[in-house]
Amino acid sequence: MTDPFIHESADVKSKNIGKNTRIWQYVVVFPDASIGADVNLCSHCLIENDVVIGDRTTIKSGVYVWDGLRIGSDVFVGPNVTFTNDKFPRSKVYPDTFSQTVVQNGASIGGGAVILPGVTIGTGAMVGAGAVVTKSVPPYAIVTGSPARITGYVENSTSSDSSKTPTHKAEEQNDAVVRIGVGDVTTHKFKYIADMRGDLSVGEFHKEIPFTPKRYFLVFNVPSQKTRGEHAHHKCHQFLICVKGSCAVVVDDGINRAEVMLDAPNKGIYLPPLIWGIQYKYSEDAVLLVFTSDYYEADDYIRDYSEFTKITAKHNAP
Protein backbone atom coordinates (compact mmCIF):
# COMPACT_ATOMS: atom_id res chain seq x y z
CA MET A 1 0.00 0.00 0.00
CA THR A 2 1.30 3.47 -0.89
CA ASP A 3 -1.74 5.75 -0.88
CA PRO A 4 -3.13 6.62 2.55
CA PHE A 5 -6.00 4.49 3.82
CA ILE A 6 -8.99 6.56 4.96
CA HIS A 7 -11.93 4.83 6.59
CA GLU A 8 -15.27 5.61 4.99
CA SER A 9 -16.60 7.15 8.21
CA ALA A 10 -13.68 9.59 8.54
CA ASP A 11 -14.02 13.25 7.48
CA VAL A 12 -10.67 14.11 5.91
CA LYS A 13 -10.26 17.43 4.05
CA SER A 14 -6.45 17.66 3.91
CA LYS A 15 -4.60 16.59 0.77
CA ASN A 16 -1.21 16.74 2.50
CA ILE A 17 -1.07 13.18 3.82
CA GLY A 18 1.90 10.86 3.35
CA LYS A 19 2.09 7.37 1.93
CA ASN A 20 0.89 4.36 3.95
CA THR A 21 -0.81 6.53 6.54
CA ARG A 22 -3.94 4.96 8.06
CA ILE A 23 -6.87 7.06 9.24
CA TRP A 24 -9.57 5.15 11.08
CA GLN A 25 -13.23 5.52 12.07
CA TYR A 26 -14.70 8.95 12.75
CA VAL A 27 -11.43 10.86 12.51
CA VAL A 28 -11.76 14.53 11.46
CA VAL A 29 -8.83 16.18 9.63
CA PHE A 30 -9.01 19.88 8.69
CA PRO A 31 -7.89 21.09 5.24
CA ASP A 32 -4.50 22.63 6.13
CA ALA A 33 -3.20 19.87 8.39
CA SER A 34 0.07 18.21 7.34
CA ILE A 35 0.44 14.50 8.14
CA GLY A 36 3.52 12.43 7.29
CA ALA A 37 3.97 8.89 5.98
CA ASP A 38 3.20 5.67 7.89
CA VAL A 39 1.15 7.56 10.47
CA ASN A 40 -1.61 5.74 12.34
CA LEU A 41 -4.56 7.91 13.44
CA CYS A 42 -6.92 5.81 15.52
CA SER A 43 -10.66 6.34 15.81
CA HIS A 44 -12.34 9.48 17.15
CA CYS A 45 -9.38 11.84 16.72
CA LEU A 46 -9.52 15.45 15.51
CA ILE A 47 -6.67 17.21 13.68
CA GLU A 48 -7.03 21.00 13.23
CA ASN A 49 -5.51 23.21 10.51
CA ASP A 50 -2.23 24.52 11.95
CA VAL A 51 -0.89 21.07 12.78
CA VAL A 52 2.19 19.20 11.56
CA ILE A 53 2.65 15.48 12.25
CA GLY A 54 5.86 13.68 11.22
CA ASP A 55 6.40 10.17 9.88
CA ARG A 56 5.66 6.84 11.61
CA THR A 57 3.78 8.50 14.46
CA THR A 58 0.91 6.77 16.25
CA ILE A 59 -1.96 8.73 17.76
CA LYS A 60 -4.37 6.54 19.67
CA SER A 61 -8.12 7.03 20.02
CA GLY A 62 -9.74 10.11 21.51
CA VAL A 63 -6.92 12.60 20.94
CA TYR A 64 -7.68 16.14 19.71
CA VAL A 65 -4.70 17.85 18.08
CA TRP A 66 -5.36 21.58 18.11
CA ASP A 67 -3.87 24.47 16.13
CA GLY A 68 -0.24 25.14 17.06
CA LEU A 69 0.75 21.50 17.63
CA ARG A 70 3.98 20.22 16.09
CA ILE A 71 4.39 16.47 16.52
CA GLY A 72 7.60 14.90 15.25
CA SER A 73 8.38 11.50 13.76
CA ASP A 74 8.25 8.16 15.63
CA VAL A 75 6.09 9.70 18.36
CA PHE A 76 3.55 7.71 20.38
CA VAL A 77 0.50 9.56 21.76
CA GLY A 78 -1.62 7.39 24.04
CA PRO A 79 -5.42 7.30 24.20
CA ASN A 80 -7.26 10.35 25.50
CA VAL A 81 -4.17 12.53 25.80
CA THR A 82 -5.32 16.15 26.16
CA PHE A 83 -3.41 18.86 24.34
CA THR A 84 -4.20 22.54 25.01
CA ASN A 85 -3.24 25.66 23.05
CA ASP A 86 -4.57 28.66 24.98
CA LYS A 87 -3.27 29.60 28.43
CA PHE A 88 -6.22 31.86 29.19
CA PRO A 89 -9.22 30.44 27.31
CA ARG A 90 -12.51 32.35 27.14
CA SER A 91 -15.58 31.42 25.17
CA LYS A 92 -15.69 33.21 21.77
CA VAL A 93 -12.41 35.02 22.53
CA TYR A 94 -9.61 33.95 20.20
CA PRO A 95 -5.89 34.85 20.51
CA ASP A 96 -4.05 36.32 17.53
CA THR A 97 -1.87 33.21 17.53
CA PHE A 98 -2.14 29.99 19.48
CA SER A 99 0.73 28.79 21.65
CA GLN A 100 2.99 26.36 19.82
CA THR A 101 3.47 23.03 21.56
CA VAL A 102 6.20 20.74 20.24
CA VAL A 103 6.54 16.99 20.68
CA GLN A 104 9.99 16.09 19.36
CA ASN A 105 11.03 12.92 17.56
CA GLY A 106 10.76 9.63 19.41
CA ALA A 107 8.84 10.94 22.42
CA SER A 108 6.03 8.94 24.04
CA ILE A 109 3.02 10.30 25.92
CA GLY A 110 1.03 7.91 28.09
CA GLY A 111 -2.76 7.68 28.08
CA GLY A 112 -4.73 10.44 29.77
CA ALA A 113 -1.80 12.85 30.12
CA VAL A 114 -2.52 16.58 29.94
CA ILE A 115 -0.09 18.81 28.01
CA LEU A 116 -0.36 22.53 28.76
CA PRO A 117 0.23 25.02 25.92
CA GLY A 118 3.65 26.22 24.84
CA VAL A 119 5.75 23.37 26.21
CA THR A 120 8.24 21.17 24.39
CA ILE A 121 8.41 17.43 24.98
CA GLY A 122 12.04 16.64 24.21
CA THR A 123 13.49 13.99 21.92
CA GLY A 124 12.93 10.48 23.26
CA ALA A 125 11.20 11.73 26.42
CA MET A 126 8.52 9.65 28.12
CA VAL A 127 5.46 11.19 29.78
CA GLY A 128 3.70 8.87 32.22
CA ALA A 129 0.00 8.08 32.00
CA GLY A 130 -2.12 10.76 33.64
CA ALA A 131 0.74 13.22 34.06
CA VAL A 132 0.01 16.95 33.88
CA VAL A 133 2.86 18.61 31.98
CA THR A 134 3.16 22.29 32.90
CA LYS A 135 6.79 22.84 31.85
CA SER A 136 8.99 21.64 29.00
CA VAL A 137 10.39 18.12 29.35
CA PRO A 138 14.12 17.62 28.61
CA PRO A 139 15.23 15.07 26.00
CA TYR A 140 14.99 11.46 27.25
CA ALA A 141 13.52 12.50 30.61
CA ILE A 142 10.80 10.40 32.25
CA VAL A 143 8.13 12.53 33.92
CA THR A 144 5.15 11.49 36.03
CA GLY A 145 2.59 13.03 38.36
CA SER A 146 0.70 16.30 38.68
CA PRO A 147 2.46 18.56 38.08
CA ALA A 148 4.81 16.33 36.11
CA ARG A 149 8.28 15.94 37.62
CA ILE A 150 11.37 14.17 36.37
CA THR A 151 11.65 10.72 37.95
CA GLY A 152 14.34 9.25 35.70
CA TYR A 153 15.93 9.22 32.28
CA VAL A 154 15.50 6.73 29.47
CA GLU A 155 18.64 4.62 29.25
CA ASN A 156 20.17 2.61 26.45
CA SER A 157 22.40 -0.46 26.65
CA THR A 158 25.20 1.37 28.44
CA SER A 159 25.52 0.49 32.11
CA SER A 160 24.66 3.32 34.49
CA ASP A 161 26.02 1.73 37.66
CA SER A 162 29.71 2.38 38.24
CA SER A 163 29.83 -0.55 40.65
CA LYS A 164 29.04 -2.98 37.82
CA THR A 165 30.99 -3.89 34.73
CA PRO A 166 29.90 -1.48 31.99
CA THR A 167 28.83 -2.70 28.58
CA HIS A 168 31.85 -1.03 26.95
CA LYS A 169 34.84 -1.79 29.16
CA ALA A 170 38.09 -0.05 28.32
CA GLU A 171 41.44 -1.77 28.65
CA GLU A 172 43.06 1.04 30.60
CA GLN A 173 40.56 1.15 33.47
CA ASN A 174 41.55 0.05 36.98
CA ASP A 175 39.82 -0.29 40.32
CA ALA A 176 39.82 3.47 40.89
CA VAL A 177 38.93 4.70 37.39
CA VAL A 178 36.16 3.17 35.29
CA ARG A 179 35.10 4.09 31.78
CA ILE A 180 31.34 3.69 31.54
CA GLY A 181 30.94 3.53 27.76
CA VAL A 182 29.77 7.11 27.22
CA GLY A 183 32.46 8.94 25.29
CA ASP A 184 35.51 9.40 27.52
CA VAL A 185 33.47 9.78 30.70
CA THR A 186 35.06 8.07 33.70
CA THR A 187 34.00 7.47 37.28
CA HIS A 188 36.60 7.74 40.03
CA LYS A 189 37.04 6.39 43.55
CA PHE A 190 39.50 8.31 45.69
CA LYS A 191 41.38 7.32 48.83
CA TYR A 192 39.13 7.25 51.87
CA ILE A 193 40.63 7.22 55.34
CA ALA A 194 38.36 6.66 58.35
CA ASP A 195 39.67 8.15 61.56
CA MET A 196 38.14 8.79 64.98
CA ARG A 197 39.31 12.41 64.64
CA GLY A 198 37.43 12.79 61.34
CA ASP A 199 37.36 11.04 57.99
CA LEU A 200 39.52 12.11 55.05
CA SER A 201 39.26 11.71 51.28
CA VAL A 202 41.97 13.00 48.95
CA GLY A 203 42.62 13.21 45.22
CA GLU A 204 45.37 14.77 43.10
CA PHE A 205 44.96 16.80 39.93
CA HIS A 206 46.57 15.39 36.79
CA LYS A 207 47.38 12.14 38.60
CA GLU A 208 43.75 11.25 39.33
CA ILE A 209 41.69 14.16 38.05
CA PRO A 210 42.78 14.65 34.42
CA PHE A 211 43.17 18.45 34.34
CA THR A 212 44.22 21.42 36.45
CA PRO A 213 41.17 23.46 37.47
CA LYS A 214 40.80 27.18 36.93
CA ARG A 215 37.38 27.48 38.55
CA TYR A 216 35.10 25.68 40.96
CA PHE A 217 31.50 26.10 42.02
CA LEU A 218 29.17 24.55 44.58
CA VAL A 219 25.55 23.56 44.03
CA PHE A 220 23.43 23.17 47.17
CA ASN A 221 19.96 23.80 48.62
CA VAL A 222 18.46 22.26 45.47
CA PRO A 223 14.80 21.24 45.79
CA SER A 224 14.63 17.49 45.23
CA GLN A 225 12.39 17.76 42.16
CA LYS A 226 14.66 20.21 40.33
CA THR A 227 17.09 19.37 37.54
CA ARG A 228 20.42 21.10 37.02
CA GLY A 229 22.92 21.09 34.19
CA GLU A 230 21.19 20.22 30.90
CA HIS A 231 24.08 21.42 28.75
CA ALA A 232 27.42 20.45 27.25
CA HIS A 233 30.65 22.34 26.60
CA HIS A 234 32.68 22.81 23.45
CA LYS A 235 36.07 22.89 25.22
CA CYS A 236 35.64 22.90 28.99
CA HIS A 237 36.33 19.77 31.10
CA GLN A 238 34.39 19.20 34.33
CA PHE A 239 34.82 17.00 37.40
CA LEU A 240 31.95 16.47 39.84
CA ILE A 241 32.04 15.27 43.46
CA CYS A 242 29.01 15.22 45.74
CA VAL A 243 30.83 16.07 48.96
CA LYS A 244 27.68 15.73 51.06
CA GLY A 245 24.44 13.87 50.47
CA SER A 246 23.81 12.44 47.02
CA CYS A 247 22.71 13.27 43.50
CA ALA A 248 22.44 11.46 40.18
CA VAL A 249 24.39 12.47 37.08
CA VAL A 250 23.18 11.63 33.57
CA VAL A 251 25.83 11.69 30.84
CA ASP A 252 25.16 11.51 27.09
CA ASP A 253 27.58 11.56 24.16
CA GLY A 254 24.86 11.81 21.50
CA ILE A 255 24.78 8.02 21.04
CA ASN A 256 25.16 6.38 24.45
CA ARG A 257 23.65 7.53 27.72
CA ALA A 258 24.06 6.43 31.33
CA GLU A 259 23.23 7.50 34.87
CA VAL A 260 25.69 7.49 37.78
CA MET A 261 24.81 8.05 41.44
CA LEU A 262 27.26 10.18 43.41
CA ASP A 263 26.59 9.22 47.02
CA ALA A 264 29.95 9.38 48.78
CA PRO A 265 32.59 12.12 49.11
CA ASN A 266 35.27 9.87 47.60
CA LYS A 267 33.32 9.25 44.38
CA GLY A 268 33.57 11.53 41.36
CA ILE A 269 32.79 11.66 37.67
CA TYR A 270 34.81 13.24 34.87
CA LEU A 271 32.93 14.93 31.99
CA PRO A 272 35.13 15.84 29.00
CA PRO A 273 33.99 18.34 26.35
CA LEU A 274 31.02 17.41 24.15
CA ILE A 275 29.25 15.41 26.86
CA TRP A 276 25.68 16.39 27.72
CA GLY A 277 25.39 16.48 31.51
CA ILE A 278 22.35 16.53 33.78
CA GLN A 279 22.17 16.42 37.58
CA TYR A 280 19.02 15.53 39.46
CA LYS A 281 17.67 13.42 42.37
CA TYR A 282 19.38 15.75 44.84
CA SER A 283 19.07 14.71 48.46
CA GLU A 284 17.94 17.42 50.84
CA ASP A 285 21.47 17.87 52.20
CA ALA A 286 23.34 17.48 48.89
CA VAL A 287 26.37 19.66 48.18
CA LEU A 288 27.83 19.16 44.69
CA LEU A 289 31.38 20.40 44.05
CA VAL A 290 32.32 21.02 40.41
CA PHE A 291 35.86 21.72 39.13
CA THR A 292 36.25 23.16 35.64
CA SER A 293 39.28 23.40 33.37
CA ASP A 294 38.47 26.92 32.18
CA TYR A 295 37.02 30.18 33.37
CA TYR A 296 33.38 30.86 32.67
CA GLU A 297 32.70 31.60 29.01
CA ALA A 298 29.10 31.80 27.83
CA ASP A 299 29.96 30.88 24.25
CA ASP A 300 31.43 27.56 25.40
CA TYR A 301 28.02 26.29 26.50
CA ILE A 302 25.77 24.15 24.28
CA ARG A 303 22.29 24.46 25.77
CA ASP A 304 20.12 23.04 22.99
CA TYR A 305 20.12 19.23 22.77
CA SER A 306 19.31 19.22 19.05
CA GLU A 307 22.32 21.44 18.39
CA PHE A 308 24.41 19.16 20.60
CA THR A 309 23.52 16.03 18.60
CA LYS A 310 24.35 17.80 15.34
CA ILE A 311 27.75 18.87 16.68
CA THR A 312 28.59 15.41 18.01
CA ALA A 313 27.46 13.73 14.78
CA LYS A 314 29.78 15.99 12.81
CA HIS A 315 32.60 15.45 15.31
CA ASN A 316 32.23 11.66 15.14
CA ALA A 317 31.87 11.47 11.37
CA PRO A 318 34.69 9.52 9.64
ABEGO torsion letter per residue (X at the ends): XABBBBBAABBBABABBBBGBBBBBGBBBBAABBBBBGBBBBBGBBBBABBBBBBGBBBBBGBBBBBGBBBBBGBBBBBGBBBBABABBBBGBBBABBBBBBBBBGBBBBBGBBBBBGBBBBBGBBBBBGBBBABBBBBGBBBBEOBBBBAEBBBBABBABAABBBABBBAABBAABBBAGBEABBBBBBBBBBBAAEBBBBBBBGAABABBBABBBBBBGBBAABBBEGBBBAABBBBBBBABEBBBBBBBAGABBBBBBBABAABBBBBBBGBBBBBBGBBAABBBBBBBABBBBAAABBABAAAAAAAAAAAABX
